Amino acid sequence: MEESCRCLKVFTMFVVLLWLASLRLASAHVIGYGEQPLSKIAIHKATSALRESVSIQANPVVLGLQGEDTEWVTVDLVNPDPSEDDWIAVFSPADFNSSTCLPVNDEDQEPYICTSPIKFKYANSSNSEYTKTGKAVLKFQLINQRADFSFAVFSGGLTNPKLVAVSNYISFANPKAPLYPRLAQGKSWDEMTITWTSGYAIDEAVPLVEWGLKGETQTQSPAGTLTVDQNSMCGSPARTVGWRDQGFIHTSFLKNLWPNSVYTYRMGHLLSNGSYIWSKTYSFKSSPYPGQDSLQRVIIFGDMGKAERDGSNEYSDYQPGSLNTTDQLIKDLKNYDIVFHIGDMTYSNGYISQWDQFTAQVEPIASTVPYMVASGNHERDWPDSGSFYQNTDSGGECGVLAETMFYVPAENRAKFWYSTDYGMFHFCIADSEHDWREGTEQYKFIEHCLASVDRRKQPWLIFAAHRVLGYSSNDWYAEEGAFEEPMGRESLQKLWQKYRVDIAFFGHVHNYERTCPIYQNQCVNSEKSHYSGTMNGTIHIVVGGAGSHLSEFTTAIPNWSIYRDYDFGFGKLTAFNHSYLLFEYKKSSDGKVYDSFTISREYKDVLACVHDSCEPTTLAS
Ligand SMILES: [Fe+2]
């Protein structure tokens, strides 16, 4: 009896362990196994072990003498007592352990270092002989981030850091320079907004943009300025070790633009002595008039993140596809007109220096075409902060950085939903981190956005959100049963059907998948790649594979899933005219097309009633 009892106990324990393991697995999938590399450093536990025998020297001392915003720096390290877990941290500001520190928790001691480095490398990363010779030469690529830099040697690895030596301080010639412009469509079709970052406060210099049609007289427009305060962060690390001053974020509104015209612009600051500080000159093409028949091309993806070109932060570990996607888009810059990055932008997760790194990475794209963003869990989610989800994925940023660093034409940028027009396209961008269900403020917006489009002028109606509110056969959505974010499509599908949404795009799941035209779990059209006439349902496309670690699919493929790809990539829409649309999925590795479909139809096909799309009618005699 006792034996069988013990067996039962062991069996029960085994079942509980299995259940715990499966929970852990499920939560790892939900949260994602990637971890912000800077969060692996226990910087608040750092202690001082300074040794005069260790030397670290950085060169050159002054960066950006020709106006560059990115420079390579050489760091020479000599350490008579080397170890394989020695690492080099890049700090900015350079004076990293004399700033005001607050304990992370009440019971903690005041930390010796209270600021995370902006990046790091192991001392032996470029020289495997380091542990024998004690000598290493490391290359770092730095961007202008409004403050000086220092390089610090730590022993004890990332978890038990001991500060051994600090380098000389280096800085950019003008650390306050206006940098990293990002374009976004304004609230009307003929308005372009330019947002940039600088170190100039408004009582020090007047921010402005000088702009005009290419080759013609340039005019000046004012800019508004926003800042982000440490106490506007919701929690740690954004409020503690991850905090970094973001300087001044300026936005100028260029109005009354001529359609499809090339404009040049540069950002400037008028100093009190009457002189100007200028950025370099950029150019963009203005948006077409809504309904205008011209070639219109759209790039759409989610979850790209950033990575360091100098190999810092365990290169390719956190967002392995990010640089490939960025580089393909830079290479193809002449062949598209607007970009949508639908959430999970930087994955800064409360390490705020990463926003500069991200805006620098996408600068060639965002300074040339409108870079429209949506909010994801890594921008917004924080417990008890009004986000629909109560997880800590934003690292305490609770949306503040995303809504300040990038402009979106929303009524209220803290609620990230908005509509925007691009010629024959009408976009309704939802915010999956706020409630979207029937009866909510966002649901009303979505219905209004879908209902307000004149399909004769703008036949191509696109819905997008970060989380998969439609369909995905990613493994965690499949385990949950409905192949969607819980409660995702239940109230929205009738809107997509009623208003005849052509395509619904999603990110969050890090892969590519395309469905048939679908309504209430049923394929409503048997065609797979050349749709013509009435569509009968919405096509759902997951384009969350732009950079972050990939998500697994289920082994069983649902019958509505037409094409799946476990790889990094992004989507492209091309509207040739009012009746012909092409969608292409391209891999980030080679920029080639791996999946595509076309829609060919006329206005009468959009008007034609399909299941649940028309109100019951009464025939008047
Ligand atoms: Fe996400």
Boltz pocket constraint, residues with backbone or C-beta under 6 A from the ligand:
constraints:
  - pocket:
      binder: B
      contacts: [[A, 303], [A, 343], [A, 344], [A, 376], [A, 377], [A, 378], [A, 466], [A, 507], [A, 508], [A, 509]]
      max_distance: 6.0
